[in-house]
Amino acid sequence: MDTKSVVKTGNDTLHTLFDRHNWLDKFFGAPLLDEYFTLGKVTNVPSVNVSETNDTYLLTIATPGLEKNDINVEVADGMLTISAETEEKKTGRYNRREYNYCSWSRSFSLPQNCEESKVSAEYKNGELKISIPKNDSAKTKSKKSIAIK
């Protein structure tokens, strides 16, 4: 399966006392004016394990801290797209807060031997499990050894 991932987080424009050296990092660590022409900072995407049985492809995505309603799973035109968005929860008082908003998306090209209409998802204990059933022709194919001449 081919994968594509994008993660966007809110861009912090107000610098706190703890960011006094941040301008040096920005100047030497990024192309000039890069910050002003991007939509946000890119960070890590959730880890995904992909496994396969005779009947099914299984994706297990680590989504700690998210709730079921934060996650969206879609299948269209041979692509499986998993996305999530969390809103800021205003609780407590912070001196610095970096994880107040997060949005990410991962897309997978589905193999031709799967049943797109039967894809299912289950969320439990910080893990999203997506089951992609194989079609009947994929289940009946057997392995053939090819002699090397």
N, C-alpha and C positions, 0 to 999 in steps of 0.2 A: 504494500500500500504506500502511495506517495503521501507525504504530509506537508502541510503549510501551517505556520503558526504566527499569530500576531497578538501582542499584548500592549495595551495602552493604559497608562496611569495618569492621573491629574498632574499637571505641571505646576510645581510650587513656585509662585512668583514673589512671595514674601520671604525674605531671608531672616532667620532668627540670629541671636547672638552666637549660636553654635555653628553658623555657616560663614564665619568671618573669612575663612580661607577658600571658600567655595569658588570665588571669582577666579582664583589662580588655577584651580582644577578645570574650570570651564574654558579658560583662555588657552591653556596648554594641552588639554585633553580632548578638545573637539574642534572641528573646522569652524572658522569664523562665521558668525551669524547662524550657525546650525540650529541653535535652540529656537530661533525665531521663525524658522521655516518648517518645523516638525510639528506633528499633532500631539506629541507627548513623549515621555521617556519609555523606552522598551525595556522590559524586564523578563524574568523567566516565565515560561508557560508551564502549566501542570505536566507532570510526568505521566506517560502513557505506556502501559504494557499491552502488547498485542500477542494473542495466542490463537491457536487453531486446533479444532478437532475435526473428525470426519464430517460432521454436520454443520459446524458453526465457526465463525470468526468471533473472537471475544476481545473487546477493548476494555481495559480497566484504567480509569483516569483518577489520579489523586487530586481531590478537591477539598482539602481541609479548610474549615472556616466558612464554607459556603453552605447555603441552605438549598433544598430542592428547587424552590421557586426562583433562585438566582441563576439557574442553569437552563439552557435551551439546546435541544438536539433536533436537527433537521436533516432530511435526506432529499436531495433534488439533483436530477441530471447526473447520476453516478457519483455524487459527492456527499459525504457525511460531514456535517459541520456541527461542532460542539462549541458553544459560546457561554460566557457567564459575565454578569455585571453585578457588582455590589455597590451599594450606596453608603454614604457616610452615616455612621451612627454616632450621634453627638451625646457621648456619655463621658463624664469626668472632665478634668482640666489637664491639658497637656502643655509641656514646654516645647515639645517638638512632636509632630505627628506626620508620618510618611505613608501610612497605609489606610487613608481615609476613603479612597475610591480605587476600584480596579475593574478593568474590562479586558477580556481576552477571548481569542477565538482560535480553534484548531480545525483544519479541514483535512479529510482523508479521501483519496480516490478509491472508490469501491471496486473490487474485482468484478469482472463480468459474470462470474459464476455465483452471484449472491441474489437473494430475494429482497430487493429494496423495500417492498411493501410490508415485509414482516420483521423489520428491524425493531428491536425493543430496548428499553433502557430502564435501569433500576438504580436508585440512589440509597446508600446505606452507610452510616459511619464514616463519612468523609470520602467515600469512593463511589464513583459513577461507573456502572458496568453496562456496556452496550453489547448486545448480542446481535450478530448479523448472520442469519441462516443462509446456508448454501442451497442452491437450487438442486433438483434431482439429478441433473446431468453431471454435476460435480461430485455427487455422492457415489455414483456408480462407476466412475472412471477408476481404472486400476493402474498400478504402476507396471511399466514394461522395461525390462533391462535391455539395453542396446549393446550388442557386441562391438568391440573396438577392433578394427582390422589393421 
